[in-house]
Amino acid sequence: MVSEVAFSEDHRNAIDAVRELYDGAEGALFGLIFGEQIHLGGFNASTTLADDAGIRGGSGVDLCCGYGAGMRLLSRYRDVESMIGIDISPEVQNVGRQRCVEDGITNIEFRCEDACATSIASSSVDFVWSEDAWCYVPDKDLLIGEAVRIVKPGGAIAFTDWVEGSDLAAGEREFLMAGMRFPGLETMDGYVGLLQSAGCDVVHAQDTGTFNLHLKVIADMLDTQLRWDALRKVSFDAAQVDLIVDGLKLIAEWGNLGKVLQARIVARKK
Ligand SMILES: C[S@@+](CC[C@H](N)C(=O)[O-])C[C@H]1O[C@@H](n2cnc3c(N)ncnc32)[C@H](O)[C@@H]1O
């Protein structure tokens, strides 16, 4: 372990909760409704992020890699030479390793670690990557600090994430955090400030503008075509599936109102 951080009890509880979520039935349900890429916008979101960050070749780390589909995409379509995927869920990593074998991809390593305290050497990789996952991490300052620590000077930190927009009421925030199991959402400005304070130039910070569209697609798929498959994943608990469908549709609507959005951010370490 290169990072040595003493985490608060709140941090440890949040990490345990997310591991339980992704190791369990709901994690499998996300894998069903999102597919291999558990982020809004799928393949196109990944290639746009890679293009914005100018990723072509080199070495990278995916902080919160899930099944590792983003890493496999970069390996296949952006000639990335090697990647390390960090994720806290052993279950998703096992699936990810198996899919690398199935895809014949040998330049990806998975490590089961907290993204805020990895075993990656300092200033050792060309870029840090992440898609729609930092919303699960409680201490965004520690997370950004870790991303900056491991990337080489001049290297990119490229990520998308769910962020809070404007006019989200307190009750809506509470519903969003509880329903999605987020410990807290950053704002776009908040991320820009954290990156700058940690010694980066922010070269790109944009609302993707497609939060509502993409989340609505997921909710509608779950509501219709995939309902049976979803029921199987959660022991045929129809009320749970209804709750998720209704929750996703409501949050998608908030996206339409600019209360929640998907940010795409690229920064460079000075
Ligand atoms: C929404 S999924 C996104 C996965 C991947 N980025 C993708 O686009 O498919 C979030 C992932 O983040 C992981 N995760 C959440 N908090 C983490 C943490 N503190 N450290 C490592 N992994 C974490 C979860 O286990 C889960 O696999």
The ligand as a MOL file (V3000), in Angstrom:
LIG
                    3D

  0  0  0     0  0            999 V3000
M  V30 BEGIN CTAB
M  V30 COUNTS 27 29 0 0 0
M  V30 BEGIN ATOM
M  V30 1 C -21.7090 2.8270 -11.1530 0
M  V30 2 S -20.4400 1.6450 -11.0780 0 CHG=1
M  V30 3 C -19.3860 2.2540 -12.3770 0
M  V30 4 C -18.3930 1.2390 -12.8540 0
M  V30 5 C -17.5960 1.6470 -14.0900 0
M  V30 6 N -16.9670 2.9290 -13.9210 0
M  V30 7 C -18.4520 1.6450 -15.3250 0
M  V30 8 O -18.6350 2.6960 -15.9280 0
M  V30 9 O -18.9460 0.5710 -15.6830 0 CHG=-1
M  V30 10 C -19.5830 2.1480 -9.6090 0
M  V30 11 C -18.4420 1.2380 -9.1790 0
M  V30 12 O -17.6500 1.9590 -8.2280 0
M  V30 13 C -17.1730 1.0590 -7.2410 0
M  V30 14 N -16.8010 1.8570 -6.0610 0
M  V30 15 C -17.5800 2.7170 -5.3730 0
M  V30 16 N -16.8860 3.3020 -4.3900 0
M  V30 17 C -15.6120 2.8080 -4.4630 0
M  V30 18 C -14.4180 3.0690 -3.7450 0
M  V30 19 N -14.3690 3.9250 -2.7310 0
M  V30 20 N -13.3030 2.4300 -4.1160 0
M  V30 21 C -13.3170 1.5440 -5.1450 0
M  V30 22 N -14.4290 1.2640 -5.8590 0
M  V30 23 C -15.5690 1.8940 -5.5310 0
M  V30 24 C -18.3420 0.1030 -7.0440 0
M  V30 25 O -17.9340 -1.1060 -6.4550 0
M  V30 26 C -18.8560 -0.0460 -8.4930 0
M  V30 27 O -18.2540 -1.1450 -9.1340 0
M  V30 END ATOM
M  V30 BEGIN BOND
M  V30 1 1 1 2
M  V30 2 1 2 3
M  V30 3 1 2 10
M  V30 4 1 3 4
M  V30 5 1 4 5
M  V30 6 1 5 6
M  V30 7 1 5 7
M  V30 8 2 7 8
M  V30 9 1 7 9
M  V30 10 1 10 11
M  V30 11 1 11 12
M  V30 12 1 11 26
M  V30 13 1 12 13
M  V30 14 1 13 14
M  V30 15 1 13 24
M  V30 16 1 14 15
M  V30 17 1 14 23
M  V30 18 2 15 16
M  V30 19 1 16 17
M  V30 20 1 17 18
M  V30 21 2 17 23
M  V30 22 1 18 19
M  V30 23 2 18 20
M  V30 24 1 20 21
M  V30 25 2 21 22
M  V30 26 1 22 23
M  V30 27 1 24 25
M  V30 28 1 24 26
M  V30 29 1 26 27
M  V30 END BOND
M  V30 END CTAB
M  END
